[in-house]
Amino acid sequence: MHKVPEITLNDGLTLPVIGLGTYALNGNAGASAIQNAIHAGYRLIDSAYNYENEGTVGEAVKRSSVPREELRITSKLPGRYQHYDKAVTTIQESLYRASLDYYDLYLIHWPNPKQDLYVEAWQALIDAQKWGLIRSIGVCNFLPEHIERLEKETGVKPSVNQIELHPFFNQEQQRKWHQEHNIVTESWSPLARANHLLENETIQQMAQHHNKSLSQIVLRWHYQLGAVSIPKSASSVRQIENISIFDFSLDETEMSLISELTRPDGRINNQDPAVYEEF
């Protein structure tokens, strides 16, 4: 079993620096894959209401021999339930689906600025935290102006902002802003599209130099940036590979070369939080 280092959030909760993404891990096969990941050493499991697999995650937790208090289970509030009352009910439903007493981390999935309900949704998360339903509250895909408004109107700052972050979209300015405001950056789609990595000579050369896989190089880059990454894999071999990144390091030149792969149009699905609306 692999031991993963931890980072401390601004509210005192600790998170492993690598977790398991679970998008499209559903049903019995998904529960088995997540259970295998927990057995391999994963302690942070990322899910969402819109992934329709909170029950799958809960089943994996139930099957696991790891004590619940050692795990960090995440879920996310969908865009269609950002009204306060709906948000509270949805948080409760998330817990019922997973058969959990609490979530360690619960996030607003997208700001949905046209709806202009994200402050109302944030207040629901604040209250759910007070009621003991959530240990730590955060957001996904929020821009600095969205987060500033949350703090201004509620007095509470997110512990985490989970954003699209990979070598082709390195989010340098957003990461710097998070660091200045003591918010942890969490990377979704940390490996971008695998075929793009496979075709990249820069990363291939580093992988050969360090005798590591392409994904290990990229996940090490995330770790050295100070970001928590949540790569998804149903393969036990790949899961173990993805958390086996703590026996080597990238030098400053290598870090820069990977960061320089970023592109203005580097988003995978062109989901710009300033305009994108999640259902």
C-alpha positions as semicolon CSV with decimal commas, in nm:
position;residue;x (nm);y (nm);z (nm)
1;M;0,000;0,000;0,000
2;H;0,124;0,348;-0,089
3;K;0,128;0,635;0,158
4;V;0,031;0,967;0,001
5;P;0,144;1,300;0,156
6;E;-0,125;1,535;0,283
7;I;-0,195;1,906;0,258
8;T;-0,383;2,111;0,521
9;L;-0,677;2,327;0,413
10;N;-0,755;2,673;0,552
11;D;-1,014;2,519;0,788
12;G;-0,776;2,255;0,926
13;L;-0,897;1,949;0,732
14;T;-0,619;1,746;0,570
15;L;-0,638;1,615;0,213
16;P;-0,409;1,368;0,038
17;V;-0,223;1,536;-0,251
18;I;-0,357;1,273;-0,494
19;G;-0,707;1,134;-0,503
20;L;-0,919;0,918;-0,729
21;G;-1,148;1,075;-0,987
22;T;-1,461;0,863;-1,032
23;Y;-1,642;1,010;-1,332
24;A;-1,797;0,717;-1,525
25;L;-1,713;0,468;-1,248
26;N;-2,063;0,333;-1,184
27;G;-2,237;0,020;-1,062
28;N;-2,062;-0,290;-0,934
29;A;-1,762;-0,249;-1,164
30;G;-1,719;0,108;-1,040
31;A;-1,750;0,005;-0,675
32;S;-1,486;-0,264;-0,726
33;A;-1,250;-0,017;-0,897
34;I;-1,289;0,235;-0,614
35;Q;-1,248;-0,037;-0,351
36;N;-0,925;-0,146;-0,524
37;A;-0,801;0,213;-0,519
38;I;-0,868;0,243;-0,146
39;H;-0,681;-0,084;-0,093
40;A;-0,390;0,057;-0,296
41;G;-0,363;0,360;-0,069
42;Y;-0,605;0,620;-0,206
43;R;-0,780;0,809;0,071
44;L;-0,936;1,096;-0,129
45;I;-1,231;0,991;-0,347
46;D;-1,393;1,253;-0,572
47;S;-1,753;1,218;-0,690
48;A;-2,048;1,441;-0,781
49;Y;-2,426;1,435;-0,783
50;N;-2,415;1,468;-1,163
51;Y;-2,184;1,166;-1,200
52;E;-2,475;0,955;-1,072
53;N;-2,231;0,742;-0,872
54;E;-2,254;0,864;-0,514
55;G;-2,412;0,528;-0,429
56;T;-2,124;0,349;-0,599
57;V;-1,874;0,544;-0,390
58;G;-2,069;0,467;-0,074
59;E;-2,072;0,097;-0,160
60;A;-1,693;0,101;-0,210
61;V;-1,651;0,269;0,129
62;K;-1,875;0,003;0,287
63;R;-1,676;-0,280;0,127
64;S;-1,343;-0,130;0,228
65;S;-1,164;-0,229;0,548
66;V;-1,026;0,125;0,589
67;P;-1,190;0,320;0,876
68;R;-1,428;0,590;0,751
69;E;-1,239;0,863;0,941
70;E;-0,926;0,793;0,735
71;L;-1,108;0,862;0,407
72;R;-1,185;1,195;0,245
73;I;-1,501;1,165;0,036
74;T;-1,604;1,452;-0,194
75;S;-1,926;1,529;-0,378
76;K;-2,062;1,830;-0,564
77;L;-2,383;2,030;-0,593
78;P;-2,525;2,043;-0,949
79;G;-2,623;2,366;-1,120
80;R;-2,997;2,298;-1,123
81;Y;-3,018;2,287;-0,744
82;Q;-2,853;2,614;-0,641
83;H;-3,161;2,767;-0,478
84;Y;-3,102;2,751;-0,100
85;D;-3,382;2,504;-0,014
86;K;-3,302;2,280;-0,311
87;A;-2,932;2,287;-0,224
88;V;-2,997;2,176;0,134
89;T;-3,218;1,891;0,014
90;T;-2,962;1,789;-0,248
91;I;-2,684;1,771;0,011
92;Q;-2,905;1,545;0,220
93;E;-2,986;1,334;-0,087
94;S;-2,614;1,305;-0,165
95;L;-2,556;1,163;0,182
96;Y;-2,852;0,925;0,158
97;R;-2,736;0,797;-0,181
98;A;-2,389;0,723;-0,045
99;S;-2,516;0,594;0,292
100;L;-2,278;0,836;0,463
101;D;-2,327;1,046;0,774
102;Y;-2,113;1,328;0,637
103;Y;-1,902;1,436;0,339
104;D;-1,548;1,545;0,408
105;L;-1,559;1,793;0,121
106;Y;-1,861;1,926;-0,067
107;L;-1,825;2,163;-0,360
108;I;-2,047;2,381;-0,579
109;H;-1,982;2,220;-0,918
110;W;-2,004;2,536;-1,137
111;P;-2,084;2,901;-1,058
112;N;-2,349;2,925;-1,335
113;P;-2,321;3,305;-1,335
114;K;-2,628;3,363;-1,554
115;Q;-2,846;3,204;-1,286
116;D;-2,677;3,420;-1,021
117;L;-2,761;3,174;-0,743
118;Y;-2,414;3,063;-0,636
119;V;-2,408;3,284;-0,323
120;E;-2,740;3,131;-0,216
121;A;-2,597;2,784;-0,279
122;W;-2,285;2,875;-0,081
123;Q;-2,499;2,974;0,217
124;A;-2,658;2,629;0,204
125;L;-2,312;2,469;0,218
126;I;-2,214;2,694;0,509
127;D;-2,523;2,588;0,702
128;A;-2,478;2,219;0,614
129;Q;-2,125;2,244;0,753
130;K;-2,263;2,392;1,078
131;W;-2,510;2,102;1,099
132;G;-2,228;1,848;1,068
133;L;-2,323;1,722;0,722
134;I;-1,999;1,846;0,565
135;R;-1,653;1,888;0,716
136;S;-1,508;2,128;0,459
137;I;-1,675;2,337;0,188
138;G;-1,538;2,453;-0,143
139;V;-1,612;2,526;-0,505
140;C;-1,527;2,408;-0,856
141;N;-1,454;2,618;-1,162
142;F;-1,499;2,949;-0,981
143;L;-1,313;3,255;-1,105
144;P;-1,153;3,496;-0,853
145;E;-1,443;3,742;-0,884
146;H;-1,691;3,466;-0,794
147;I;-1,490;3,368;-0,486
148;E;-1,444;3,730;-0,378
149;R;-1,820;3,775;-0,390
150;L;-1,877;3,462;-0,178
151;E;-1,645;3,589;0,091
152;K;-1,779;3,946;0,076
153;E;-2,144;3,840;0,110
154;T;-2,109;3,550;0,356
155;G;-1,775;3,606;0,532
156;V;-1,672;3,249;0,447
157;K;-1,397;3,158;0,200
158;P;-1,380;2,822;0,018
159;S;-1,113;2,576;0,130
160;V;-1,067;2,435;-0,222
161;N;-1,131;2,540;-0,580
162;Q;-1,130;2,243;-0,817
163;I;-1,043;2,364;-1,167
164;E;-0,944;2,226;-1,505
165;L;-0,566;2,202;-1,482
166;H;-0,321;2,007;-1,698
167;P;-0,007;2,077;-1,903
168;F;-0,208;2,221;-2,192
169;F;-0,399;2,459;-1,963
170;N;-0,175;2,539;-1,668
171;Q;-0,394;2,805;-1,500
172;E;-0,090;2,998;-1,379
173;Q;-0,275;3,317;-1,282
174;Q;-0,561;3,135;-1,110
175;R;-0,318;2,915;-0,914
176;K;-0,122;3,221;-0,804
177;W;-0,445;3,388;-0,688
178;H;-0,543;3,077;-0,490
179;Q;-0,203;3,070;-0,322
180;E;-0,229;3,437;-0,224
181;H;-0,572;3,372;-0,070
182;N;-0,490;3,041;0,105
183;I;-0,719;2,831;-0,112
184;V;-0,601;2,489;-0,227
185;T;-0,602;2,424;-0,602
186;E;-0,744;2,087;-0,700
187;S;-0,692;1,967;-1,059
188;W;-0,963;1,796;-1,259
189;S;-0,863;1,614;-1,578
190;P;-0,502;1,640;-1,456
191;L;-0,378;1,422;-1,743
192;A;-0,581;1,609;-2,009
193;R;-0,656;1,373;-2,297
194;A;-0,422;1,078;-2,273
195;N;-0,356;1,068;-2,648
196;H;-0,229;1,428;-2,637
197;L;0,021;1,329;-2,370
198;L;0,127;1,022;-2,567
199;E;0,205;1,241;-2,865
200;N;0,408;1,494;-2,668
201;E;0,783;1,458;-2,715
202;T;0,875;1,683;-2,419
203;I;0,695;1,462;-2,170
204;Q;0,808;1,145;-2,347
205;Q;1,173;1,246;-2,306
206;M;1,126;1,319;-1,936
207;A;0,953;0,986;-1,886
208;Q;1,247;0,806;-2,046
209;H;1,499;1,008;-1,844
210;H;1,331;0,929;-1,511
211;N;1,222;0,578;-1,611
212;K;0,862;0,674;-1,531
213;S;0,535;0,670;-1,723
214;L;0,397;0,981;-1,894
215;S;0,119;1,006;-1,635
216;Q;0,368;0,984;-1,347
217;I;0,564;1,276;-1,494
218;V;0,251;1,490;-1,528
219;L;0,115;1,400;-1,183
220;R;0,453;1,482;-1,030
221;W;0,428;1,821;-1,206
222;H;0,091;1,881;-1,037
223;Y;0,234;1,782;-0,700
224;Q;0,530;2,017;-0,733
225;L;0,294;2,298;-0,838
226;G;0,118;2,247;-0,503
227;A;-0,203;2,122;-0,663
228;V;-0,409;1,823;-0,548
229;S;-0,477;1,601;-0,850
230;I;-0,759;1,350;-0,896
231;P;-0,671;1,121;-1,189
232;K;-0,938;0,869;-1,285
233;S;-0,858;0,505;-1,356
234;A;-1,048;0,180;-1,323
235;S;-0,726;-0,020;-1,369
236;S;-0,555;-0,139;-1,051
237;V;-0,217;-0,125;-1,223
238;R;-0,272;0,232;-1,340
239;Q;-0,410;0,337;-1,001
240;I;-0,091;0,219;-0,830
241;E;0,123;0,382;-1,097
242;N;-0,055;0,715;-1,049
243;I;0,026;0,736;-0,678
244;S;0,383;0,612;-0,718
245;I;0,533;0,956;-0,780
246;F;0,711;1,032;-0,454
247;D;1,048;0,867;-0,526
248;F;1,169;1,119;-0,786
249;S;1,141;1,489;-0,863
250;L;1,140;1,721;-1,162
251;D;1,397;2,001;-1,176
252;E;1,306;2,365;-1,246
253;T;1,379;2,330;-1,617
254;E;1,153;2,026;-1,649
255;M;0,874;2,199;-1,456
256;S;0,901;2,500;-1,686
257;L;0,904;2,290;-2,002
258;I;0,579;2,120;-1,898
259;S;0,417;2,450;-1,798
260;E;0,514;2,599;-2,134
261;L;0,290;2,346;-2,311
262;T;-0,012;2,556;-2,206
263;R;-0,230;2,712;-2,476
264;P;-0,496;2,986;-2,468
265;D;-0,741;2,734;-2,618
266;G;-0,617;2,448;-2,400
267;R;-0,947;2,367;-2,230
268;I;-1,065;2,015;-2,314
269;N;-1,431;2,104;-2,379
270;N;-1,411;2,483;-2,397
271;Q;-1,598;2,516;-2,066
272;D;-1,530;2,874;-1,962
273;P;-1,666;2,936;-1,609
274;A;-1,746;3,297;-1,702
275;V;-2,025;3,176;-1,932
276;Y;-2,066;2,797;-1,897
277;E;-2,391;2,678;-1,738
278;E;-2,409;2,332;-1,583
279;F;-2,745;2,156;-1,567
